[in-house]
Each structure stands twice: as C-alpha cells, then as structure tokens.
C-alpha cells in the first residue's frame, strides 16, 4: 500500500523535489532512453501527487487546472518506479490524481497525453482516445480524455 499526498510546488520540501525529479529522470530519460527537457517550467503551476512507500517516492503525477496545460484539467508525468510496478500503484496514483482534480479544481473533465502502449491502462481508468497517434519526444502518444 502507498500513502498518497498532494502538494503545491511551494509546499514541496527540497528532498521531495529532488526525489520526484530523480524518479522522473530514472523512468522517462534512462529507462525509456529518451533525451528530452523534463524541467519544462510547468512544475510551479502544477499540483504534485506523490505516492510513498517506506518513506520513498514510488509513484507520482502532476496535475493542472484547465488552461494551465490543456484546455481541460490535465494529468501528466505519470510514473511508477520500475521495482514497484507489480503492485499496480499506477492505478492508485491515477485515481488519487482524478480525485485531486475534483477536490482542488471542481473538475471531472480531464485530458492527458498518453504513451500509446499505455492506452489500455488509461482505458481502464475511464479515458478514451481522441484523434490520431502522434510522436512526442520520439515516442508514440495519443490524446485521451474523460468527459
């Protein structure tokens, strides 16, 4: 079981910021062998949904109110540490992210840019594909929404 909390950028401790950035780089840059600008200037606007197990960040997303990333509320940088994926924490962190969007922004319509190989995962969470597949940082993605 993971403990999930939501924080603004200003509420993050230096250690939390370091740990969540380390996890993002570990997965998105190293594991996926993708060179891209993870530090995109949007973290300060986001709410950070952090999943901890044994005081270590093992799951994470960042969420945005409508207009801060997409026209709808959005979820991004969805990540679970490789050694913890067998526990299905991706579902826990996504459900917590959907709830945080409802609680903080009073929104239920959500948009995200999903890596295409994860479509079924997002379908299981209620998301539907919109439009055609596209490349983002050299990786196939598709827009997905909950209306």
VENURCOR-V419962 format. One record per residue. N is the residue number from 1. RES is the residue in three letters. PHI is phi in degrees with one decimal (999 if undefined). Layout:
BEGIN
<<N & RES & PHI> <N & RES & PHI>>
END
This chain:
BEGIN
<<1 & UNK & 999> <2 & UNK & -112.6> <3 & UNK & -97.9> <4 & UNK & -114.4> <5 & UNK & -129.2> <6 & UNK & -120.9> <7 & UNK & -137.4> <8 & UNK & -75.6> <9 & UNK & -57.7> <10 & UNK & -65.9> <11 & UNK & -81.2> <12 & UNK & -65.9> <13 & UNK & -77.8> <14 & UNK & -58.3> <15 & UNK & -63.6> <16 & UNK & -61.9> <17 & UNK & -61.0> <18 & UNK & -58.7> <19 & UNK & -65.3> <20 & UNK & -72.2> <21 & UNK & -67.6> <22 & UNK & -61.5> <23 & UNK & -64.0> <24 & UNK & -60.5> <25 & UNK & -66.0> <26 & UNK & -55.3> <27 & UNK & -88.0> <28 & UNK & -74.1> <29 & UNK & -98.3> <30 & UNK & -81.2> <31 & UNK & -60.1> <32 & UNK & -88.5> <33 & UNK & 49.5> <34 & UNK & -126.7> <35 & UNK & -89.9> <36 & UNK & -156.3> <37 & UNK & -87.4> <38 & UNK & -65.7> <39 & UNK & -80.5> <40 & UNK & -103.1> <41 & UNK & 80.7> <42 & UNK & -100.2> <43 & UNK & -61.0> <44 & UNK & -67.2> <45 & UNK & -84.7> <46 & UNK & -81.1> <47 & UNK & -97.6> <48 & UNK & -108.1> <49 & UNK & -102.8> <50 & UNK & -117.9> <51 & UNK & -107.1> <52 & UNK & -114.0> <53 & UNK & -139.0> <54 & UNK & 51.4> <55 & UNK & 63.2> <56 & UNK & -121.0> <57 & UNK & -71.9> <58 & UNK & -118.4> <59 & UNK & -149.1> <60 & UNK & -162.0> <61 & UNK & -144.2> <62 & UNK & -124.7> <63 & UNK & -123.7> <64 & UNK & -132.8> <65 & UNK & -75.1> <66 & UNK & -54.8> <67 & UNK & 92.4> <68 & UNK & -85.4> <69 & UNK & -137.6> <70 & UNK & -115.3> <71 & UNK & -66.0> <72 & UNK & -102.0> <73 & UNK & -57.1> <74 & UNK & -144.8> <75 & UNK & -124.6> <76 & UNK & -146.5> <77 & UNK & 51.8> <78 & UNK & -71.1> <79 & UNK & -148.4> <80 & UNK & -132.0> <81 & UNK & -59.6> <82 & UNK & -55.2> <83 & UNK & -74.0> <84 & UNK & -113.0> <85 & UNK & -66.3> <86 & UNK & -63.5> <87 & UNK & -87.5> <88 & UNK & 63.5> <89 & UNK & -66.3> <90 & UNK & -58.5> <91 & UNK & -66.6> <92 & UNK & -62.9> <93 & UNK & -69.8> <94 & UNK & -71.0> <95 & UNK & -63.4> <96 & UNK & -64.7> <97 & UNK & -68.7> <98 & UNK & -61.1> <99 & UNK & -65.3> <100 & UNK & -64.3> <101 & UNK & -63.5> <102 & UNK & -65.2> <103 & UNK & -68.5> <104 & UNK & -89.9> <105 & UNK & -116.0> <106 & UNK & 51.7> <107 & UNK & -124.4> <108 & UNK & -123.6> <109 & UNK & -83.4> <110 & UNK & -132.6> <111 & UNK & -126.0> <112 & UNK & -149.5> <113 & UNK & -102.6> <114 & UNK & -100.9> <115 & UNK & -63.7> <116 & UNK & -53.9> <117 & UNK & -66.8> <118 & UNK & -101.3> <119 & UNK & -53.8> <120 & UNK & -62.6> <121 & UNK & -55.3> <122 & UNK & -71.0> <123 & UNK & -57.5> <124 & UNK & -64.3> <125 & UNK & -96.3> <126 & UNK & 99.6> <127 & UNK & -84.2> <128 & UNK & -122.4> <129 & UNK & -68.9> <130 & UNK & -131.9> <131 & UNK & 81.0> <132 & UNK & -92.5> <133 & UNK & -64.9> <134 & UNK & -144.1> <135 & UNK & -93.9> <136 & UNK & -129.4> <137 & UNK & 54.0> <138 & UNK & 78.8> <139 & UNK & -114.9> <140 & UNK & -61.8> <141 & UNK & -131.1> <142 & UNK & -145.6> <143 & UNK & -73.8> <144 & UNK & -136.7> <145 & UNK & -137.7> <146 & UNK & -118.0> <147 & UNK & -101.0>>
END
